[in-house]
Amino acid sequence: MTTELTTTDAVTPTRPVHRPGRWFDHWDPEDPTFWHGGGRAIARRNLTVSIGAEFLGFCVWALWSVVVPLLPAAGFDLTLDQQFWLIALPSLVGATVRIPYTFAVPLFGGRNWTVVSALLLLIPSTALAWVVTQPSASFGLLLTCAALAGFGGGNFASSMTNISFFFPEAEKGKALGLNAAGGNLGTGVVQLVVPAVIAVGAGTHLERAGLMFIPLVLLAALAAWRGMDNLSGVRSDYGSFARAARNRHTWVISFLYIGTFGSFIGYSGAFPTLLKTQFPQAPTTLAFLGAVVGALSRPVGGLVADRLGGARVAIGSFAVLAAGAVGAIDGLRTHSFAVFFCSFLVLFLGAGIGNGATYRMIPAVFRAGTSPEQLPVARKTAAGCIGIAGAVGAYGGFLIPRGFAAAKASHGSLIPALGVFVAAYVLMAATTYAVYARKGSPLAAESI
């Protein structure tokens, strides 16, 4: 989905002017006078609050990745397949709600929807806090509570859509990169902090994993209410979304994004359970490092792609991902925790770099070969591609845990799943090369 910003012809103020409800009827960040006359400060304030709210969204989205490995010790009788279902389902729901979450920004206003989407996080937090105290709860009830965590995955789409309208084109890439990295970092932070919180005092208090986020969510909603703004000129651009859906490059890039962002969110969710089940004596609290590496390397991937081209860096990231998966296979075969753990850090590094590179490719692909007159349409189509790819890519967070579960059920080992992932990364690298980098291909000369 994509949206666009329209302005009124009646009055064009040179400074931002609110009307009741913290609405701006005119917002023109491309006007230097408007931008330096207060627009920049307002945009940065909205970005700061948005990062905080999106950060909490990712935290709640990843909560079950922390809780699931601890459920058996809390009295829950779960098979490994059931554990992977509880890990995978939040990603499935989060990916599915990303498109409607994007529609919500022009419908309700960015500030208003940030408040609502933050408050919605109270539902999965409260549900988790309750259900983990019920060891006799049915697996279906556990699945339902886990599915609610998917609300956190939708926050990314609405947050990125909203922030994109506050900044001029020259600063949009940096702003969106900070917004995305800040959100992604929530996955690693929750895997670091939550185990410590639930272990304070005697026993293990799993309900704290949900309860600790209730006041944080309320604070995020209050911060959005007091510190963010709505832009009344934003409207849904269904035509651009439709054009993107009809363009084959949208689906090629979506396929690649499954391999980059899908790997990040999928491995982030599965990593704590993999360590707990494959290396029971190892310090599984180190699992948070994987998501942190993936989040921090995302902006690095974008910066390197700006210099070398997104396609080249994407191919390199898939090579890194394949190497990491091969290393993880070796770690399982030799039962070496060090090899397995370090190989997964390589996987997260490749996923993070690939995330930044793939997002950099999108505007370049749709800008290639267009005349100056066609550029506005190309930009809107690229925005539609970003919305579609962001949703499709998140389904990787479902496919990877379910791949591990299927391999364990059919072969008694995780190795076949990792072998399939290696093949997928090789195919994705080959696709990137053939479509965007191969000498003689239509887009090879465009430095995609």
C-alpha positions as CSV (number, residue, x, y, z in Angstrom):
1,M,0.0,0.0,0.0
2,T,1.2,3.5,-0.6
3,T,0.0,6.9,0.4
4,E,0.7,10.4,-0.8
5,L,0.7,13.9,0.6
6,T,-1.5,16.6,-0.9
7,T,-1.5,20.3,-0.1
8,T,-4.1,23.0,-0.4
9,D,-3.8,25.8,-3.0
10,A,-5.6,28.3,-0.8
11,V,-3.0,29.2,1.8
12,T,0.6,28.1,1.9
13,P,2.1,29.2,5.2
14,T,5.9,29.3,5.5
15,R,5.8,28.0,9.0
16,P,4.0,25.0,10.4
17,V,0.6,26.0,11.9
18,H,-1.5,23.6,14.1
19,R,-5.2,23.4,14.2
20,P,-7.1,21.7,17.0
21,G,-6.3,18.0,17.4
22,R,-2.7,18.6,16.5
23,W,-3.4,18.6,12.8
24,F,-1.4,20.3,10.1
25,D,-3.4,21.2,7.0
26,H,-0.2,22.3,5.2
27,W,3.0,20.4,5.3
28,D,5.8,21.1,2.8
29,P,9.2,19.7,3.9
30,E,10.6,20.4,0.4
31,D,10.2,24.2,1.0
32,P,13.5,25.3,2.7
33,T,11.8,28.2,4.4
34,F,9.1,25.9,5.8
35,W,11.6,23.2,6.7
36,H,14.0,25.5,8.6
37,G,11.2,27.6,10.0
38,G,10.0,24.8,12.3
39,G,9.3,21.9,10.1
40,R,12.6,20.1,10.8
41,A,12.1,20.3,14.6
42,I,8.6,19.0,14.4
43,A,9.6,16.1,12.0
44,R,12.4,15.1,14.3
45,R,10.1,15.1,17.4
46,N,7.6,12.9,15.5
47,L,10.5,10.5,14.5
48,T,11.8,10.2,18.1
49,V,8.4,9.3,19.5
50,S,7.7,7.0,16.6
51,I,10.9,5.1,17.1
52,G,9.9,4.5,20.8
53,A,6.5,3.2,19.9
54,E,7.8,1.0,17.1
55,F,10.5,-0.3,19.4
56,L,7.8,-1.5,21.9
57,G,5.9,-3.0,19.0
58,F,8.9,-5.2,18.0
59,C,9.4,-6.1,21.7
60,V,5.9,-7.4,22.1
61,W,6.1,-9.1,18.7
62,A,9.1,-11.0,19.9
63,L,7.9,-11.8,23.5
64,W,6.9,-15.4,22.7
65,S,10.4,-16.1,21.4
66,V,11.6,-15.5,25.0
67,V,8.8,-17.2,26.8
68,V,8.4,-20.4,24.8
69,P,11.7,-22.1,25.7
70,L,10.7,-21.6,29.4
71,L,7.2,-23.0,29.2
72,P,8.1,-26.7,29.7
73,A,9.9,-25.8,33.0
74,A,6.7,-23.9,34.1
75,G,4.6,-27.0,33.7
76,F,3.4,-26.8,30.1
77,D,3.5,-30.1,28.2
78,L,4.5,-29.0,24.7
79,T,6.2,-30.8,21.9
80,L,9.0,-29.1,19.9
81,D,6.6,-28.8,17.0
82,Q,4.1,-27.0,19.2
83,Q,6.8,-24.7,20.5
84,F,7.7,-23.7,17.0
85,W,4.0,-23.0,16.2
86,L,3.9,-20.6,19.2
87,I,7.0,-18.9,17.8
88,A,5.9,-18.7,14.2
89,L,2.3,-17.6,14.6
90,P,3.1,-14.0,15.8
91,S,5.1,-13.5,12.6
92,L,2.3,-14.8,10.4
93,V,-0.2,-12.5,12.0
94,G,2.2,-9.5,12.0
95,A,2.9,-9.9,8.3
96,T,-0.8,-10.1,7.5
97,V,-1.8,-7.0,9.4
98,R,0.9,-4.8,7.9
99,I,-1.2,-3.8,4.8
100,P,-4.3,-2.7,6.8
101,Y,-2.0,-0.9,9.4
102,T,-0.6,1.2,6.5
103,F,-4.2,2.1,5.4
104,A,-4.9,3.3,8.9
105,V,-2.4,6.2,8.8
106,P,-4.3,8.3,6.2
107,L,-7.7,7.2,7.6
108,F,-7.1,8.2,11.3
109,G,-4.0,10.4,11.2
110,G,-0.4,9.3,12.0
111,R,-0.5,10.6,15.6
112,N,-3.9,9.2,16.3
113,W,-3.1,5.8,14.9
114,T,0.2,5.6,16.8
115,V,-1.8,6.1,20.0
116,V,-4.3,3.4,19.0
117,S,-1.6,0.9,17.8
118,A,0.4,1.4,21.0
119,L,-2.7,0.8,23.1
120,L,-3.5,-2.4,21.2
121,L,-0.2,-3.8,22.5
122,L,-2.0,-4.0,25.9
123,I,-4.0,-7.0,24.6
124,P,-1.1,-9.4,23.8
125,S,0.8,-8.2,26.9
126,T,-2.1,-8.9,29.2
127,A,-3.0,-12.2,27.5
128,L,0.5,-13.5,27.8
129,A,0.7,-12.5,31.5
130,W,-2.4,-14.4,32.2
131,V,-2.0,-17.6,30.1
132,V,1.6,-18.4,31.3
133,T,0.1,-18.9,34.8
134,Q,-2.3,-21.5,33.5
135,P,-0.3,-24.7,32.8
136,S,-3.5,-26.6,32.1
137,A,-4.4,-24.2,29.3
138,S,-5.1,-25.9,26.0
139,F,-2.7,-25.6,23.1
140,G,-5.4,-23.7,21.2
141,L,-5.6,-21.1,23.9
142,L,-1.9,-20.7,23.9
143,L,-1.9,-20.3,20.1
144,T,-4.6,-17.6,20.3
145,C,-2.6,-15.6,22.9
146,A,0.5,-16.0,20.8
147,A,-1.3,-14.8,17.7
148,L,-2.2,-11.5,19.5
149,A,1.4,-10.6,19.6
150,G,1.2,-10.1,15.9
151,F,-0.3,-6.7,16.6
152,G,3.3,-5.6,17.3
153,G,4.4,-6.6,13.8
154,G,2.0,-4.3,12.2
155,N,3.4,-1.2,13.9
156,F,6.4,-1.2,11.6
157,A,4.2,-0.6,8.5
158,S,2.2,2.3,9.9
159,S,5.2,3.9,11.5
160,M,7.3,3.9,8.3
161,T,4.3,5.2,6.3
162,N,3.7,8.0,8.7
163,I,7.3,9.1,9.1
164,S,7.9,9.1,5.4
165,F,5.7,12.2,5.0
166,F,7.4,14.4,7.5
167,F,10.8,14.5,5.8
168,P,12.1,15.9,2.5
169,E,13.4,13.4,-0.1
170,A,17.0,14.4,0.8
171,E,16.6,13.3,4.5
172,K,13.9,10.6,4.1
173,G,16.3,7.7,3.7
174,K,18.2,8.5,6.9
175,A,15.0,9.1,8.9
176,L,13.4,5.8,7.7
177,G,16.6,3.9,8.4
178,L,16.7,5.2,12.0
179,N,13.0,4.4,12.4
180,A,13.5,0.8,11.1
181,A,16.7,0.1,13.0
182,G,15.2,1.4,16.2
183,G,12.2,-0.9,15.8
184,N,14.3,-3.9,14.9
185,L,16.5,-3.4,17.9
186,G,13.5,-4.1,20.1
187,T,13.8,-7.8,19.2
188,G,17.2,-8.1,20.7
189,V,16.5,-5.9,23.7
190,V,13.5,-7.9,24.7
191,Q,15.6,-11.1,24.5
192,L,18.2,-9.5,26.8
193,V,15.9,-7.8,29.4
194,V,12.9,-10.1,29.8
195,P,14.9,-13.2,31.0
196,A,16.5,-11.0,33.7
197,V,13.2,-9.6,34.8
198,I,11.4,-12.9,35.1
199,A,14.3,-14.4,37.1
200,V,14.4,-11.7,39.8
201,G,13.7,-13.1,43.2
202,A,12.8,-16.7,44.0
203,G,11.5,-18.8,41.1
204,T,10.7,-17.9,37.6
205,H,7.8,-15.5,37.0
206,L,6.8,-15.8,33.4
207,E,3.9,-13.4,33.9
208,R,6.3,-10.5,34.3
209,A,7.2,-10.9,30.6
210,G,3.8,-9.4,29.8
211,L,3.2,-7.3,32.8
212,M,6.4,-5.3,32.4
213,F,5.2,-3.9,29.1
214,I,1.8,-2.5,30.4
215,P,3.2,0.7,31.9
216,L,5.7,1.1,29.0
217,V,2.9,0.8,26.4
218,L,0.8,3.4,28.4
219,L,3.8,5.7,28.4
220,A,4.3,5.3,24.6
221,A,0.7,6.0,24.0
222,L,0.9,9.2,26.2
223,A,4.1,10.3,24.4
224,A,2.4,9.9,21.0
225,W,-0.6,11.8,22.2
226,R,1.4,14.7,23.6
227,G,4.4,14.7,21.1
228,M,3.2,13.6,17.7
229,D,1.1,15.3,14.9
230,N,-1.4,14.4,12.2
231,L,-1.0,15.5,8.5
232,S,-4.4,16.1,7.0
233,G,-3.1,16.1,3.4
234,V,-2.2,12.4,3.5
235,R,-4.5,10.2,1.5
236,S,-4.4,6.6,0.3
237,D,-3.0,6.2,-3.2
238,Y,-4.6,2.9,-4.3
239,G,-3.5,3.5,-7.9
240,S,0.2,3.4,-7.0
241,F,-0.4,0.3,-4.9
242,A,-2.1,-1.4,-7.9
243,R,0.7,-0.3,-10.3
244,A,3.3,-1.8,-7.9
245,A,1.3,-5.1,-7.6
246,R,1.3,-5.4,-11.4
247,N,5.0,-4.8,-11.7
248,R,7.1,-7.9,-11.7
249,H,10.0,-6.2,-9.8
250,T,7.7,-5.8,-6.8
251,W,7.5,-9.6,-6.5
252,V,11.1,-10.2,-7.3
253,I,12.1,-7.8,-4.5
254,S,9.5,-9.3,-2.2
255,F,11.0,-12.7,-2.8
256,L,14.5,-11.3,-1.9
257,Y,13.1,-9.6,1.2
258,I,11.8,-12.9,2.5
259,G,15.5,-13.9,2.5
260,T,16.7,-10.8,4.3
261,F,14.0,-9.5,6.7
262,G,12.3,-12.8,6.8
263,S,15.5,-14.4,8.0
264,F,16.0,-11.7,10.6
265,I,12.6,-12.1,12.2
266,G,12.5,-15.9,11.7
267,Y,15.9,-16.6,13.2
268,S,15.3,-14.0,16.0
269,G,12.1,-15.9,17.0
270,A,13.7,-19.4,16.8
271,F,17.2,-18.8,18.1
272,P,16.4,-19.0,21.9
273,T,14.5,-22.2,21.4
274,L,17.2,-23.7,19.2
275,L,19.8,-23.0,21.8
276,K,17.7,-24.4,24.6
277,T,16.8,-27.6,22.8
278,Q,20.1,-28.3,21.0
279,F,22.6,-27.1,23.7
280,P,20.7,-27.4,27.0
281,Q,23.9,-26.7,29.1
282,A,24.9,-23.6,27.0
283,P,24.1,-20.0,28.1
284,T,21.0,-19.4,26.1
285,T,20.7,-15.9,27.5
286,L,23.2,-14.9,24.8
287,A,20.5,-15.4,22.1
288,F,19.8,-11.6,22.2
289,L,23.1,-10.9,20.5
290,G,21.8,-12.3,17.2
291,A,18.9,-9.8,16.9
292,V,21.1,-6.9,18.1
293,V,23.7,-7.7,15.4
294,G,20.9,-7.9,12.8
295,A,19.3,-4.6,13.8
296,L,22.6,-2.7,14.0
297,S,23.9,-4.0,10.7
298,R,20.8,-2.9,8.8
299,P,21.8,0.8,8.4
300,V,25.3,-0.3,7.6
301,G,23.9,-2.3,4.7
302,G,22.1,0.7,3.4
303,L,25.2,2.9,3.6
304,V,27.4,0.4,1.8
305,A,24.7,-0.1,-0.8
306,D,24.7,3.7,-1.4
307,R,28.4,3.4,-2.4
308,L,28.5,0.0,-4.2
309,G,24.9,-0.5,-5.4
310,G,22.1,-2.4,-3.7
311,A,22.2,-5.4,-6.0
312,R,25.9,-6.1,-5.3
313,V,25.5,-5.8,-1.6
314,A,22.4,-7.9,-1.6
315,I,24.3,-10.7,-3.5
316,G,27.0,-10.4,-0.9
317,S,24.5,-10.6,1.9
318,F,23.0,-13.8,0.5
319,A,26.5,-15.3,0.3
320,V,27.0,-14.4,4.0
321,L,23.6,-15.9,4.9
322,A,24.5,-19.1,3.0
323,A,27.9,-19.3,4.8
324,G,26.2,-18.8,8.1
325,A,23.7,-21.6,7.5
326,V,26.5,-24.0,6.4
327,G,28.4,-23.1,9.6
328,A,25.3,-23.8,11.7
329,I,25.0,-27.3,10.0
330,D,28.6,-28.0,11.0
331,G,28.0,-26.8,14.5
332,L,25.0,-29.3,14.8
333,R,27.0,-32.2,13.3
334,T,30.0,-31.6,15.6
335,H,27.7,-30.5,18.5
336,S,29.9,-27.4,18.9
337,F,28.0,-24.6,20.7
338,A,30.7,-22.1,19.7
339,V,30.5,-23.0,16.0
340,F,26.7,-23.0,16.0
341,F,26.4,-19.7,17.9
342,C,29.0,-17.8,15.9
343,S,27.4,-19.1,12.7
344,F,24.1,-17.7,13.7
345,L,25.7,-14.4,14.4
346,V,26.9,-14.5,10.8
347,L,23.4,-15.3,9.7
348,F,22.1,-12.2,11.5
349,L,24.8,-10.1,10.1
350,G,23.9,-11.2,6.5
351,A,20.2,-10.6,7.2
352,G,20.8,-7.1,8.5
353,I,23.1,-6.0,5.7
354,G,20.6,-7.5,3.2
355,N,17.7,-5.6,4.7
356,G,19.5,-2.3,4.2
357,A,20.6,-3.2,0.7
358,T,17.2,-4.5,-0.5
359,Y,15.4,-1.3,0.7
360,R,18.0,0.8,-1.1
361,M,17.3,-1.2,-4.3
362,I,13.6,-0.4,-4.5
363,P,13.7,3.3,-5.5
364,A,16.6,2.6,-7.8
365,V,14.7,-0.1,-9.6
366,F,11.6,2.0,-10.2
367,R,13.6,5.1,-11.1
368,A,15.6,3.3,-13.7
369,G,14.9,4.3,-17.3
370,T,12.2,6.9,-16.4
371,S,12.1,10.4,-17.8
372,P,12.0,13.4,-15.4
373,E,8.2,13.7,-16.2
374,Q,7.7,10.1,-15.1
375,L,9.7,10.4,-11.8
376,P,6.7,11.3,-9.5
377,V,4.8,8.2,-10.7
378,A,7.9,6.1,-10.3
379,R,8.4,7.3,-6.7
380,K,4.8,6.5,-5.8
381,T,5.1,3.0,-7.4
382,A,8.3,2.4,-5.4
383,A,6.4,3.3,-2.2
384,G,3.7,0.8,-3.1
385,C,6.5,-1.8,-3.6
386,I,7.9,-1.0,-0.2
387,G,4.5,-1.7,1.4
388,I,4.0,-5.0,-0.4
389,A,7.6,-6.2,0.1
390,G,7.5,-5.3,3.8
391,A,4.4,-7.5,4.3
392,V,5.5,-10.4,2.2
393,G,9.0,-10.4,3.6
394,A,7.7,-10.7,7.2
395,Y,6.2,-14.1,6.2
396,G,9.7,-15.5,6.4
397,G,9.3,-15.1,10.2
398,F,6.7,-17.8,9.9
399,L,8.4,-20.0,7.3
400,I,11.8,-20.4,9.2
401,P,10.4,-21.7,12.5
402,R,8.0,-24.0,10.7
403,G,10.9,-25.2,8.5
404,F,12.8,-26.2,11.6
405,A,9.7,-28.0,13.0
406,A,9.1,-29.9,9.8
407,A,12.8,-31.0,9.5
408,K,12.8,-32.2,13.1
409,A,9.5,-34.1,12.7
410,S,10.5,-35.8,9.4
411,H,14.2,-36.3,9.8
412,G,14.8,-36.0,13.6
413,S,17.3,-33.2,12.9
414,L,17.4,-29.5,12.1
415,I,20.1,-29.9,9.4
416,P,17.7,-30.5,6.5
417,A,16.0,-27.2,7.2
418,L,19.3,-25.4,7.2
419,G,20.2,-27.1,3.9
420,V,17.0,-25.8,2.3
421,F,17.8,-22.3,3.6
422,V,21.2,-22.5,2.0
423,A,19.6,-23.5,-1.3
424,A,17.1,-20.6,-1.0
425,Y,19.9,-18.1,-0.4
426,V,21.8,-19.4,-3.4
427,L,18.6,-19.0,-5.5
428,M,18.1,-15.5,-4.2
429,A,21.7,-14.5,-5.0
430,A,21.3,-15.9,-8.5
431,T,18.0,-14.1,-9.0
432,T,19.5,-10.8,-7.9
433,Y,22.4,-11.2,-10.2
434,A,20.3,-12.3,-13.2
435,V,17.8,-9.5,-12.9
436,Y,19.8,-6.6,-11.6
437,A,23.6,-7.2,-12.0
438,R,24.2,-9.5,-14.9
439,K,26.1,-7.8,-17.8
440,G,23.7,-7.4,-20.6
441,S,20.5,-7.4,-18.4
442,P,18.2,-4.5,-18.9
443,L,19.0,-2.9,-15.5
444,A,22.7,-3.8,-15.2
445,A,23.8,-0.3,-16.3
446,E,21.5,1.4,-13.8
447,S,23.7,0.6,-10.7
448,I,20.7,-0.8,-8.9
